[in-house]
Structure formats: C-alpha cells, structure tokens
Amino acid sequence: MTLRAAPSYGARVELRGKKLGILIACKPDQPGFRHGLGVAGAALKRGLNVYLYCIDEAVGGVADPELQKLKAAGLNLYACAYGAHKRNITLTDHATFAGLTVVNDIIAGTDRFVSFN
C-alpha cells in the first residue's frame, strides 16, 4: 500500500482561471460590504474570475468608488434591479442590473460562492 503525502497547510494552490461568486446584501457602510470588496479584490489579484451580485441594501453601494475600481480591474458586477427599483435607485452603467436568475447562474457556474450579510 502506498500513501500519498497530503498537501501541506497553506500550500499555494493555482487559482488562476477559477470562478468565485460573491453575494453582498448589507449596507455599504457596514463591515460586511467592505469585507466582501476585500475578498473580491484579493481574488482578482490571484487571477480568479470574480462575479459579485449586490442585493437588498447593497444595491445602494454600486457607485462606491472602491467597487468601481474593482469593476475596472475585471470584476463582473451585477445588482438587483428589483432592489434598486424598490429603493428608488436609478439604473446606471455602474453595474449590470438583473434579476435573481443571475444569482442562480452565479451560484451554479462558479467554483466557490460566498455571501456577506
């Protein structure tokens, strides 16, 4: 019987080309919003394809300068069209406004999915 050595803890894993889905539902002034942006930024730097969907209160943060900087760096940014309508937020080119079908596609089509509430 041959035993394979387990990869050591913290070993570098090739992530380039992998897909990460992120859902943010909290207000832009809450720590979860900033933490979600931090995860997105770190993932982009590692070469992941990042898909971020803002829903509920997070829709108000789509024009956030830090979020727009990540979008310019390659972040795929979506926002809930219904949430924007409900909060009287004008649909702009800051994000692709879409419905919950897009969230389903992100969940189904990514290697990992995380949520910040």
Backbone as XML, in Angstrom:
<?xml version="1.0"?>
<chain id="A" units="angstrom">
  <residue number="1" name="MET">
    <atom name="N" x="0.847" y="-1.167" z="0.000"/>
    <atom name="CA" x="0.000" y="0.000" z="0.000"/>
    <atom name="C" x="0.893" y="1.232" z="0.000"/>
  </residue>
  <residue number="2" name="THR">
    <atom name="N" x="0.559" y="2.186" z="-0.886"/>
    <atom name="CA" x="1.334" y="3.410" z="-0.994"/>
    <atom name="C" x="0.516" y="4.575" z="-0.459"/>
  </residue>
  <residue number="3" name="LEU">
    <atom name="N" x="1.140" y="5.355" z="0.403"/>
    <atom name="CA" x="0.466" y="6.535" z="0.945"/>
    <atom name="C" x="0.996" y="7.779" z="0.262"/>
  </residue>
  <residue number="4" name="ARG">
    <atom name="N" x="0.084" y="8.641" z="-0.118"/>
    <atom name="CA" x="0.494" y="9.921" z="-0.691"/>
    <atom name="C" x="0.555" y="10.949" z="0.426"/>
  </residue>
  <residue number="5" name="ALA">
    <atom name="N" x="1.534" y="11.800" z="0.355"/>
    <atom name="CA" x="1.633" y="12.872" z="1.328"/>
    <atom name="C" x="0.542" y="13.904" z="1.051"/>
  </residue>
  <residue number="6" name="ALA">
    <atom name="N" x="-0.129" y="14.305" z="2.083"/>
    <atom name="CA" x="-1.152" y="15.342" z="1.949"/>
    <atom name="C" x="-0.478" y="16.682" z="1.720"/>
  </residue>
  <residue number="7" name="PRO">
    <atom name="N" x="-1.107" y="17.541" z="0.923"/>
    <atom name="CA" x="-0.505" y="18.859" z="0.718"/>
    <atom name="C" x="-0.399" y="19.585" z="2.049"/>
  </residue>
  <residue number="8" name="SER">
    <atom name="N" x="0.684" y="20.293" z="2.212"/>
    <atom name="CA" x="0.883" y="20.992" z="3.483"/>
    <atom name="C" x="-0.098" y="22.140" z="3.627"/>
  </residue>
  <residue number="9" name="TYR">
    <atom name="N" x="-0.423" y="22.440" z="4.856"/>
    <atom name="CA" x="-1.348" y="23.532" z="5.148"/>
    <atom name="C" x="-0.761" y="24.839" z="4.637"/>
  </residue>
  <residue number="10" name="GLY">
    <atom name="N" x="-1.563" y="25.599" z="3.928"/>
    <atom name="CA" x="-1.103" y="26.875" z="3.409"/>
    <atom name="C" x="-0.342" y="26.767" z="2.103"/>
  </residue>
  <residue number="11" name="ALA">
    <atom name="N" x="-0.278" y="25.573" z="1.523"/>
    <atom name="CA" x="0.431" y="25.408" z="0.253"/>
    <atom name="C" x="-0.270" y="26.218" z="-0.825"/>
  </residue>
  <residue number="12" name="ARG">
    <atom name="N" x="0.505" y="26.748" z="-1.750"/>
    <atom name="CA" x="-0.054" y="27.544" z="-2.832"/>
    <atom name="C" x="-0.883" y="26.650" z="-3.753"/>
  </residue>
  <residue number="13" name="VAL">
    <atom name="N" x="-2.065" y="27.067" z="-4.017"/>
    <atom name="CA" x="-2.959" y="26.371" z="-4.923"/>
    <atom name="C" x="-3.169" y="27.276" z="-6.127"/>
  </residue>
  <residue number="14" name="GLU">
    <atom name="N" x="-3.095" y="26.728" z="-7.293"/>
    <atom name="CA" x="-3.293" y="27.534" z="-8.503"/>
    <atom name="C" x="-4.769" y="27.894" z="-8.634"/>
  </residue>
  <residue number="15" name="LEU">
    <atom name="N" x="-5.052" y="29.171" z="-8.552"/>
    <atom name="CA" x="-6.431" y="29.639" z="-8.626"/>
    <atom name="C" x="-6.744" y="30.364" z="-9.927"/>
  </residue>
  <residue number="16" name="ARG">
    <atom name="N" x="-5.724" y="30.707" z="-10.678"/>
    <atom name="CA" x="-5.933" y="31.459" z="-11.921"/>
    <atom name="C" x="-6.940" y="30.737" z="-12.803"/>
  </residue>
  <residue number="17" name="GLY">
    <atom name="N" x="-7.948" y="31.493" z="-13.237"/>
    <atom name="CA" x="-8.976" y="30.923" z="-14.101"/>
    <atom name="C" x="-10.166" y="30.337" z="-13.365"/>
  </residue>
  <residue number="18" name="LYS">
    <atom name="N" x="-10.048" y="30.127" z="-12.052"/>
    <atom name="CA" x="-11.187" y="29.627" z="-11.274"/>
    <atom name="C" x="-12.223" y="30.746" z="-11.156"/>
  </residue>
  <residue number="19" name="LYS">
    <atom name="N" x="-13.445" y="30.398" z="-10.808"/>
    <atom name="CA" x="-14.539" y="31.360" z="-10.707"/>
    <atom name="C" x="-15.022" y="31.461" z="-9.261"/>
  </residue>
  <residue number="20" name="LEU">
    <atom name="N" x="-15.145" y="32.711" z="-8.788"/>
    <atom name="CA" x="-15.644" y="32.983" z="-7.443"/>
    <atom name="C" x="-16.898" y="33.829" z="-7.546"/>
  </residue>
  <residue number="21" name="GLY">
    <atom name="N" x="-17.969" y="33.386" z="-6.902"/>
    <atom name="CA" x="-19.209" y="34.147" z="-6.827"/>
    <atom name="C" x="-19.337" y="34.776" z="-5.452"/>
  </residue>
  <residue number="22" name="ILE">
    <atom name="N" x="-19.717" y="36.053" z="-5.417"/>
    <atom name="CA" x="-19.888" y="36.775" z="-4.160"/>
    <atom name="C" x="-21.253" y="37.453" z="-4.167"/>
  </residue>
  <residue number="23" name="LEU">
    <atom name="N" x="-22.002" y="37.282" z="-3.092"/>
    <atom name="CA" x="-23.276" y="37.960" z="-2.896"/>
    <atom name="C" x="-23.116" y="38.885" z="-1.702"/>
  </residue>
  <residue number="24" name="ILE">
    <atom name="N" x="-23.451" y="40.157" z="-1.883"/>
    <atom name="CA" x="-23.417" y="41.106" z="-0.770"/>
    <atom name="C" x="-24.822" y="41.651" z="-0.588"/>
  </residue>
  <residue number="25" name="ALA">
    <atom name="N" x="-25.324" y="41.600" z="0.656"/>
    <atom name="CA" x="-26.677" y="42.053" z="0.944"/>
    <atom name="C" x="-26.734" y="43.181" z="1.972"/>
  </residue>
  <residue number="26" name="CYS">
    <atom name="N" x="-25.614" y="43.567" z="2.544"/>
    <atom name="CA" x="-25.622" y="44.570" z="3.613"/>
    <atom name="C" x="-25.352" y="45.975" z="3.085"/>
  </residue>
  <residue number="27" name="LYS">
    <atom name="N" x="-25.667" y="46.955" z="3.909"/>
    <atom name="CA" x="-25.461" y="48.358" z="3.540"/>
    <atom name="C" x="-23.986" y="48.641" z="3.288"/>
  </residue>
  <residue number="28" name="PRO">
    <atom name="N" x="-23.719" y="49.603" z="2.401"/>
    <atom name="CA" x="-22.322" y="49.935" z="2.082"/>
    <atom name="C" x="-21.506" y="50.421" z="3.282"/>
  </residue>
  <residue number="29" name="ASP">
    <atom name="N" x="-22.163" y="50.918" z="4.329"/>
    <atom name="CA" x="-21.412" y="51.396" z="5.495"/>
    <atom name="C" x="-21.198" y="50.310" z="6.547"/>
  </residue>
  <residue number="30" name="GLN">
    <atom name="N" x="-21.616" y="49.102" z="6.276"/>
    <atom name="CA" x="-21.436" y="48.004" z="7.214"/>
    <atom name="C" x="-20.163" y="47.222" z="6.886"/>
  </residue>
  <residue number="31" name="PRO">
    <atom name="N" x="-19.554" y="46.612" z="7.895"/>
    <atom name="CA" x="-18.288" y="45.883" z="7.678"/>
    <atom name="C" x="-18.387" y="44.769" z="6.637"/>
  </residue>
  <residue number="32" name="GLY">
    <atom name="N" x="-19.516" y="44.100" z="6.543"/>
    <atom name="CA" x="-19.669" y="43.006" z="5.586"/>
    <atom name="C" x="-19.499" y="43.462" z="4.147"/>
  </residue>
  <residue number="33" name="PHE">
    <atom name="N" x="-19.946" y="44.674" z="3.856"/>
    <atom name="CA" x="-19.807" y="45.212" z="2.495"/>
    <atom name="C" x="-18.330" y="45.386" z="2.164"/>
  </residue>
  <residue number="34" name="ARG">
    <atom name="N" x="-17.600" y="46.026" z="3.059"/>
    <atom name="CA" x="-16.160" y="46.252" z="2.841"/>
    <atom name="C" x="-15.392" y="44.926" z="2.806"/>
  </residue>
  <residue number="35" name="HIS">
    <atom name="N" x="-15.787" y="43.990" z="3.657"/>
    <atom name="CA" x="-15.112" y="42.688" z="3.667"/>
    <atom name="C" x="-15.333" y="41.960" z="2.346"/>
  </residue>
  <residue number="36" name="GLY">
    <atom name="N" x="-16.568" y="42.033" z="1.822"/>
    <atom name="CA" x="-16.855" y="41.424" z="0.526"/>
    <atom name="C" x="-16.015" y="42.032" z="-0.588"/>
  </residue>
  <residue number="37" name="LEU">
    <atom name="N" x="-15.843" y="43.363" z="-0.550"/>
    <atom name="CA" x="-14.996" y="44.025" z="-1.540"/>
    <atom name="C" x="-13.546" y="43.592" z="-1.388"/>
  </residue>
  <residue number="38" name="GLY">
    <atom name="N" x="-13.108" y="43.408" z="-0.139"/>
    <atom name="CA" x="-11.740" y="42.948" z="0.103"/>
    <atom name="C" x="-11.495" y="41.559" z="-0.453"/>
  </residue>
  <residue number="39" name="VAL">
    <atom name="N" x="-12.454" y="40.673" z="-0.263"/>
    <atom name="CA" x="-12.341" y="39.313" z="-0.807"/>
    <atom name="C" x="-12.309" y="39.370" z="-2.334"/>
  </residue>
  <residue number="40" name="ALA">
    <atom name="N" x="-13.172" y="40.196" z="-2.917"/>
    <atom name="CA" x="-13.206" y="40.332" z="-4.370"/>
    <atom name="C" x="-11.869" y="40.857" z="-4.901"/>
  </residue>
  <residue number="41" name="GLY">
    <atom name="N" x="-11.321" y="41.858" z="-4.251"/>
    <atom name="CA" x="-10.045" y="42.425" z="-4.677"/>
    <atom name="C" x="-8.906" y="41.428" z="-4.577"/>
  </residue>
  <residue number="42" name="ALA">
    <atom name="N" x="-8.857" y="40.689" z="-3.477"/>
    <atom name="CA" x="-7.810" y="39.684" z="-3.296"/>
    <atom name="C" x="-7.931" y="38.580" z="-4.344"/>
  </residue>
  <residue number="43" name="ALA">
    <atom name="N" x="-9.162" y="38.185" z="-4.638"/>
    <atom name="CA" x="-9.383" y="37.134" z="-5.634"/>
    <atom name="C" x="-8.958" y="37.600" z="-7.027"/>
  </residue>
  <residue number="44" name="LEU">
    <atom name="N" x="-9.282" y="38.839" z="-7.369"/>
    <atom name="CA" x="-8.867" y="39.374" z="-8.673"/>
    <atom name="C" x="-7.348" y="39.380" z="-8.797"/>
  </residue>
  <residue number="45" name="LYS">
    <atom name="N" x="-6.665" y="39.755" z="-7.714"/>
    <atom name="CA" x="-5.200" y="39.782" z="-7.732"/>
    <atom name="C" x="-4.608" y="38.393" z="-7.922"/>
  </residue>
  <residue number="46" name="ARG">
    <atom name="N" x="-5.301" y="37.364" z="-7.455"/>
    <atom name="CA" x="-4.827" y="35.985" z="-7.605"/>
    <atom name="C" x="-5.197" y="35.379" z="-8.954"/>
  </residue>
  <residue number="47" name="GLY">
    <atom name="N" x="-5.921" y="36.147" z="-9.787"/>
    <atom name="CA" x="-6.244" y="35.680" z="-11.125"/>
    <atom name="C" x="-7.585" y="34.980" z="-11.266"/>
  </residue>
  <residue number="48" name="LEU">
    <atom name="N" x="-8.441" y="35.088" z="-10.255"/>
    <atom name="CA" x="-9.758" y="34.471" z="-10.347"/>
    <atom name="C" x="-10.693" y="35.342" z="-11.166"/>
  </residue>
  <residue number="49" name="ASN">
    <atom name="N" x="-11.679" y="34.717" z="-11.758"/>
    <atom name="CA" x="-12.786" y="35.435" z="-12.379"/>
    <atom name="C" x="-13.824" y="35.642" z="-11.282"/>
  </residue>
  <residue number="50" name="VAL">
    <atom name="N" x="-14.129" y="36.899" z="-10.971"/>
    <atom name="CA" x="-14.997" y="37.207" z="-9.833"/>
    <atom name="C" x="-16.320" y="37.779" z="-10.326"/>
  </residue>
  <residue number="51" name="TYR">
    <atom name="N" x="-17.406" y="37.220" z="-9.793"/>
    <atom name="CA" x="-18.762" y="37.643" z="-10.114"/>
    <atom name="C" x="-19.413" y="38.112" z="-8.820"/>
  </residue>
  <residue number="52" name="LEU">
    <atom name="N" x="-19.703" y="39.404" z="-8.720"/>
    <atom name="CA" x="-20.262" y="39.975" z="-7.499"/>
    <atom name="C" x="-21.673" y="40.465" z="-7.772"/>
  </residue>
  <residue number="53" name="TYR">
    <atom name="N" x="-22.617" y="40.061" z="-6.926"/>
    <atom name="CA" x="-24.016" y="40.462" z="-7.053"/>
    <atom name="C" x="-24.419" y="41.217" z="-5.802"/>
  </residue>
  <residue number="54" name="CYS">
    <atom name="N" x="-24.859" y="42.458" z="-5.974"/>
    <atom name="CA" x="-25.364" y="43.273" z="-4.865"/>
    <atom name="C" x="-26.881" y="43.132" z="-4.819"/>
  </residue>
  <residue number="55" name="ILE">
    <atom name="N" x="-27.383" y="42.797" z="-3.643"/>
    <atom name="CA" x="-28.816" y="42.609" z="-3.457"/>
    <atom name="C" x="-29.239" y="43.366" z="-2.198"/>
  </residue>
  <residue number="56" name="ASP">
    <atom name="N" x="-30.517" y="43.609" z="-2.065"/>
    <atom name="CA" x="-31.084" y="44.296" z="-0.898"/>
    <atom name="C" x="-30.366" y="45.618" z="-0.655"/>
  </residue>
  <residue number="57" name="GLU">
    <atom name="N" x="-29.886" y="45.847" z="0.552"/>
    <atom name="CA" x="-29.275" y="47.124" z="0.919"/>
    <atom name="C" x="-27.975" y="47.414" z="0.168"/>
  </residue>
  <residue number="58" name="ALA">
    <atom name="N" x="-27.297" y="46.393" z="-0.309"/>
    <atom name="CA" x="-26.022" y="46.585" z="-1.009"/>
    <atom name="C" x="-26.192" y="47.278" z="-2.351"/>
  </residue>
  <residue number="59" name="VAL">
    <atom name="N" x="-27.403" y="47.258" z="-2.898"/>
    <atom name="CA" x="-27.653" y="47.908" z="-4.180"/>
    <atom name="C" x="-27.291" y="49.396" z="-4.107"/>
  </residue>
  <residue number="60" name="GLY">
    <atom name="N" x="-27.454" y="49.984" z="-2.939"/>
    <atom name="CA" x="-27.111" y="51.390" z="-2.760"/>
    <atom name="C" x="-25.627" y="51.685" z="-2.878"/>
  </residue>
  <residue number="61" name="GLY">
    <atom name="N" x="-24.786" y="50.662" z="-2.912"/>
    <atom name="CA" x="-23.345" y="50.861" z="-2.970"/>
    <atom name="C" x="-22.707" y="50.595" z="-4.320"/>
  </residue>
  <residue number="62" name="VAL">
    <atom name="N" x="-23.507" y="50.413" z="-5.375"/>
    <atom name="CA" x="-22.909" y="50.067" z="-6.664"/>
    <atom name="C" x="-22.033" y="51.183" z="-7.235"/>
  </residue>
  <residue number="63" name="ALA">
    <atom name="N" x="-22.272" y="52.422" z="-6.815"/>
    <atom name="CA" x="-21.449" y="53.537" z="-7.307"/>
    <atom name="C" x="-20.237" y="53.778" z="-6.417"/>
  </residue>
  <residue number="64" name="ASP">
    <atom name="N" x="-20.055" y="52.960" z="-5.387"/>
    <atom name="CA" x="-18.924" y="53.120" z="-4.470"/>
    <atom name="C" x="-17.615" y="53.143" z="-5.260"/>
  </residue>
  <residue number="65" name="PRO">
    <atom name="N" x="-16.756" y="54.140" z="-4.999"/>
    <atom name="CA" x="-15.505" y="54.247" z="-5.773"/>
    <atom name="C" x="-14.624" y="52.998" z="-5.712"/>
  </residue>
  <residue number="66" name="GLU">
    <atom name="N" x="-14.549" y="52.364" z="-4.549"/>
    <atom name="CA" x="-13.732" y="51.151" z="-4.424"/>
    <atom name="C" x="-14.313" y="50.020" z="-5.270"/>
  </residue>
  <residue number="67" name="LEU">
    <atom name="N" x="-15.626" y="49.906" z="-5.264"/>
    <atom name="CA" x="-16.289" y="48.873" z="-6.062"/>
    <atom name="C" x="-16.098" y="49.149" z="-7.551"/>
  </residue>
  <residue number="68" name="GLN">
    <atom name="N" x="-16.181" y="50.403" z="-7.952"/>
    <atom name="CA" x="-15.980" y="50.753" z="-9.355"/>
    <atom name="C" x="-14.530" y="50.525" z="-9.788"/>
  </residue>
  <residue number="69" name="LYS">
    <atom name="N" x="-13.601" y="50.697" z="-8.865"/>
    <atom name="CA" x="-12.191" y="50.413" z="-9.161"/>
    <atom name="C" x="-12.004" y="48.909" z="-9.419"/>
  </residue>
  <residue number="70" name="LEU">
    <atom name="N" x="-12.684" y="48.085" z="-8.622"/>
    <atom name="CA" x="-12.619" y="46.634" z="-8.829"/>
    <atom name="C" x="-13.261" y="46.250" z="-10.165"/>
  </residue>
  <residue number="71" name="LYS">
    <atom name="N" x="-14.348" y="46.925" z="-10.491"/>
    <atom name="CA" x="-15.009" y="46.658" z="-11.779"/>
    <atom name="C" x="-14.057" y="46.976" z="-12.930"/>
  </residue>
  <residue number="72" name="ALA">
    <atom name="N" x="-13.352" y="48.088" z="-12.821"/>
    <atom name="CA" x="-12.388" y="48.463" z="-13.859"/>
    <atom name="C" x="-11.244" y="47.453" z="-13.953"/>
  </residue>
  <residue number="73" name="ALA">
    <atom name="N" x="-10.971" y="46.754" z="-12.831"/>
    <atom name="CA" x="-9.897" y="45.755" z="-12.795"/>
    <atom name="C" x="-10.358" y="44.384" z="-13.284"/>
  </residue>
  <residue number="74" name="GLY">
    <atom name="N" x="-11.642" y="44.262" z="-13.651"/>
    <atom name="CA" x="-12.116" y="42.996" z="-14.200"/>
    <atom name="C" x="-13.257" y="42.340" z="-13.453"/>
  </residue>
  <residue number="75" name="LEU">
    <atom name="N" x="-13.720" y="42.946" z="-12.359"/>
    <atom name="CA" x="-14.846" y="42.397" z="-11.601"/>
    <atom name="C" x="-16.107" y="42.409" z="-12.455"/>
  </residue>
  <residue number="76" name="ASN">
    <atom name="N" x="-16.828" y="41.313" z="-12.450"/>
    <atom name="CA" x="-18.134" y="41.235" z="-13.106"/>
    <atom name="C" x="-19.175" y="41.647" z="-12.069"/>
  </residue>
  <residue number="77" name="LEU">
    <atom name="N" x="-19.755" y="42.832" z="-12.225"/>
    <atom name="CA" x="-20.615" y="43.416" z="-11.205"/>
    <atom name="C" x="-22.071" y="43.417" z="-11.650"/>
  </residue>
  <residue number="78" name="TYR">
    <atom name="N" x="-22.913" y="42.834" z="-10.803"/>
    <atom name="CA" x="-24.350" y="42.790" z="-11.038"/>
    <atom name="C" x="-25.064" y="43.366" z="-9.823"/>
  </residue>
  <residue number="79" name="ALA">
    <atom name="N" x="-26.255" y="43.911" z="-10.063"/>
    <atom name="CA" x="-27.065" y="44.433" z="-8.966"/>
    <atom name="C" x="-28.520" y="44.065" z="-9.216"/>
  </residue>
  <residue number="80" name="CYS">
    <atom name="N" x="-29.257" y="43.924" z="-8.141"/>
    <atom name="CA" x="-30.657" y="43.523" z="-8.206"/>
    <atom name="C" x="-31.508" y="44.684" z="-8.733"/>
  </residue>
  <residue number="81" name="ALA">
    <atom name="N" x="-32.115" y="44.495" z="-9.885"/>
    <atom name="CA" x="-32.948" y="45.537" z="-10.485"/>
    <atom name="C" x="-34.169" y="45.818" z="-9.616"/>
  </residue>
  <residue number="82" name="TYR">
    <atom name="N" x="-34.768" y="44.788" z="-9.044"/>
    <atom name="CA" x="-35.929" y="44.985" z="-8.184"/>
    <atom name="C" x="-35.541" y="45.767" z="-6.928"/>
  </residue>
  <residue number="83" name="GLY">
    <atom name="N" x="-34.396" y="45.417" z="-6.342"/>
    <atom name="CA" x="-33.921" y="46.129" z="-5.153"/>
    <atom name="C" x="-33.657" y="47.591" z="-5.441"/>
  </residue>
  <residue number="84" name="ALA">
    <atom name="N" x="-33.125" y="47.876" z="-6.619"/>
    <atom name="CA" x="-32.880" y="49.270" z="-6.999"/>
    <atom name="C" x="-34.199" y="50.005" z="-7.177"/>
  </residue>
  <residue number="85" name="HIS">
    <atom name="N" x="-35.154" y="49.372" z="-7.836"/>
    <atom name="CA" x="-36.472" y="49.986" z="-8.039"/>
    <atom name="C" x="-37.160" y="50.262" z="-6.699"/>
  </residue>
  <residue number="86" name="LYS">
    <atom name="N" x="-37.102" y="49.292" z="-5.811"/>
    <atom name="CA" x="-37.739" y="49.407" z="-4.500"/>
    <atom name="C" x="-37.138" y="50.551" z="-3.679"/>
  </residue>
  <residue number="87" name="ARG">
    <atom name="N" x="-35.860" y="50.853" z="-3.898"/>
    <atom name="CA" x="-35.164" y="51.905" z="-3.142"/>
    <atom name="C" x="-35.014" y="53.196" z="-3.945"/>
  </residue>
  <residue number="88" name="ASN">
    <atom name="N" x="-35.714" y="53.287" z="-5.069"/>
    <atom name="CA" x="-35.672" y="54.468" z="-5.937"/>
    <atom name="C" x="-34.260" y="54.817" z="-6.387"/>
  </residue>
  <residue number="89" name="ILE">
    <atom name="N" x="-33.476" y="53.791" z="-6.689"/>
    <atom name="CA" x="-32.115" y="53.981" z="-7.193"/>
    <atom name="C" x="-32.170" y="53.889" z="-8.713"/>
  </residue>
  <residue number="90" name="THR">
    <atom name="N" x="-31.644" y="54.900" z="-9.373"/>
    <atom name="CA" x="-31.643" y="54.943" z="-10.829"/>
    <atom name="C" x="-30.707" y="53.878" z="-11.390"/>
  </residue>
  <residue number="91" name="LEU">
    <atom name="N" x="-31.181" y="53.173" z="-12.404"/>
    <atom name="CA" x="-30.350" y="52.176" z="-13.064"/>
    <atom name="C" x="-29.299" y="52.910" z="-13.895"/>
  </residue>
  <residue number="92" name="THR">
    <atom name="N" x="-28.046" y="52.619" z="-13.628"/>
    <atom name="CA" x="-26.934" y="53.276" z="-14.309"/>
    <atom name="C" x="-26.012" y="52.216" z="-14.896"/>
  </residue>
  <residue number="93" name="ASP">
    <atom name="N" x="-24.920" y="52.661" z="-15.473"/>
    <atom name="CA" x="-23.940" y="51.715" z="-16.010"/>
    <atom name="C" x="-22.907" y="51.314" z="-14.960"/>
  </residue>
  <residue number="94" name="HIS">
    <atom name="N" x="-23.144" y="51.669" z="-13.696"/>
    <atom name="CA" x="-22.228" y="51.255" z="-12.625"/>
    <atom name="C" x="-22.222" y="49.744" z="-12.446"/>
  </residue>
  <residue number="95" name="ALA">
    <atom name="N" x="-23.353" y="49.117" z="-12.787"/>
    <atom name="CA" x="-23.481" y="47.662" z="-12.661"/>
    <atom name="C" x="-24.455" y="47.177" z="-13.721"/>
  </residue>
  <residue number="96" name="THR">
    <atom name="N" x="-24.440" y="45.879" z="-13.958"/>
    <atom name="CA" x="-25.465" y="45.273" z="-14.799"/>
    <atom name="C" x="-26.623" y="44.926" z="-13.880"/>
  </residue>
  <residue number="97" name="PHE">
    <atom name="N" x="-27.748" y="45.583" z="-14.079"/>
    <atom name="CA" x="-28.910" y="45.342" z="-13.230"/>
    <atom name="C" x="-29.685" y="44.167" z="-13.796"/>
  </residue>
  <residue number="98" name="ALA">
    <atom name="N" x="-29.974" y="43.203" z="-12.924"/>
    <atom name="CA" x="-30.589" y="41.957" z="-13.366"/>
    <atom name="C" x="-31.426" y="41.370" z="-12.238"/>
  </residue>
  <residue number="99" name="GLY">
    <atom name="N" x="-32.078" y="40.263" z="-12.524"/>
    <atom name="CA" x="-32.918" y="39.595" z="-11.544"/>
    <atom name="C" x="-32.219" y="38.432" z="-10.860"/>
  </residue>
  <residue number="100" name="LEU">
    <atom name="N" x="-33.000" y="37.692" z="-10.102"/>
    <atom name="CA" x="-32.455" y="36.595" z="-9.297"/>
    <atom name="C" x="-31.988" y="35.412" z="-10.138"/>
  </residue>
  <residue number="101" name="THR">
    <atom name="N" x="-32.386" y="35.354" z="-11.387"/>
    <atom name="CA" x="-31.890" y="34.298" z="-12.268"/>
    <atom name="C" x="-30.377" y="34.395" z="-12.398"/>
  </residue>
  <residue number="102" name="VAL">
    <atom name="N" x="-29.857" y="35.614" z="-12.391"/>
    <atom name="CA" x="-28.406" y="35.811" z="-12.487"/>
    <atom name="C" x="-27.717" y="35.261" z="-11.241"/>
  </residue>
  <residue number="103" name="VAL">
    <atom name="N" x="-28.326" y="35.468" z="-10.068"/>
    <atom name="CA" x="-27.747" y="34.902" z="-8.837"/>
    <atom name="C" x="-27.685" y="33.386" z="-8.958"/>
  </residue>
  <residue number="104" name="ASN">
    <atom name="N" x="-28.742" y="32.791" z="-9.449"/>
    <atom name="CA" x="-28.762" y="31.337" z="-9.646"/>
    <atom name="C" x="-27.642" y="30.904" z="-10.588"/>
  </residue>
  <residue number="105" name="ASP">
    <atom name="N" x="-27.464" y="31.634" z="-11.675"/>
    <atom name="CA" x="-26.410" y="31.297" z="-12.637"/>
    <atom name="C" x="-25.024" y="31.434" z="-12.006"/>
  </residue>
  <residue number="106" name="ILE">
    <atom name="N" x="-24.846" y="32.458" z="-11.171"/>
    <atom name="CA" x="-23.550" y="32.643" z="-10.497"/>
    <atom name="C" x="-23.292" y="31.491" z="-9.531"/>
  </residue>
  <residue number="107" name="ILE">
    <atom name="N" x="-24.300" y="31.126" z="-8.756"/>
    <atom name="CA" x="-24.144" y="30.017" z="-7.806"/>
    <atom name="C" x="-23.812" y="28.722" z="-8.551"/>
  </residue>
  <residue number="108" name="ALA">
    <atom name="N" x="-24.537" y="28.459" z="-9.625"/>
    <atom name="CA" x="-24.351" y="27.209" z="-10.363"/>
    <atom name="C" x="-23.066" y="27.195" z="-11.191"/>
  </residue>
  <residue number="109" name="GLY">
    <atom name="N" x="-22.605" y="28.366" z="-11.615"/>
    <atom name="CA" x="-21.496" y="28.407" z="-12.551"/>
    <atom name="C" x="-20.141" y="28.774" z="-11.982"/>
  </residue>
  <residue number="110" name="THR">
    <atom name="N" x="-20.041" y="28.888" z="-10.654"/>
    <atom name="CA" x="-18.760" y="29.237" z="-10.051"/>
    <atom name="C" x="-18.210" y="28.073" z="-9.241"/>
  </residue>
  <residue number="111" name="ASP">
    <atom name="N" x="-16.882" y="28.118" z="-9.030"/>
    <atom name="CA" x="-16.248" y="27.062" z="-8.245"/>
    <atom name="C" x="-16.520" y="27.222" z="-6.762"/>
  </residue>
  <residue number="112" name="ARG">
    <atom name="N" x="-16.632" y="28.469" z="-6.314"/>
    <atom name="CA" x="-16.949" y="28.771" z="-4.911"/>
    <atom name="C" x="-17.910" y="29.947" z="-4.881"/>
  </residue>
  <residue number="113" name="PHE">
    <atom name="N" x="-18.764" y="29.983" z="-3.854"/>
    <atom name="CA" x="-19.716" y="31.072" z="-3.692"/>
    <atom name="C" x="-19.756" y="31.462" z="-2.231"/>
  </residue>
  <residue number="114" name="VAL">
    <atom name="N" x="-19.641" y="32.758" z="-1.956"/>
    <atom name="CA" x="-19.693" y="33.246" z="-0.582"/>
    <atom name="C" x="-20.692" y="34.392" z="-0.496"/>
  </residue>
  <residue number="115" name="SER">
    <atom name="N" x="-21.207" y="34.624" z="0.713"/>
    <atom name="CA" x="-22.211" y="35.648" z="0.927"/>
    <atom name="C" x="-21.837" y="36.504" z="2.142"/>
  </residue>
  <residue number="116" name="PHE">
    <atom name="N" x="-22.083" y="37.798" z="2.020"/>
    <atom name="CA" x="-21.840" y="38.738" z="3.121"/>
    <atom name="C" x="-23.141" y="39.448" z="3.409"/>
  </residue>
  <residue number="117" name="ASN">
    <atom name="N" x="-23.654" y="39.250" z="4.640"/>
    <atom name="CA" x="-24.960" y="39.817" z="5.027"/>
    <atom name="C" x="-24.801" y="40.858" z="6.102"/>
  </residue>
</chain>
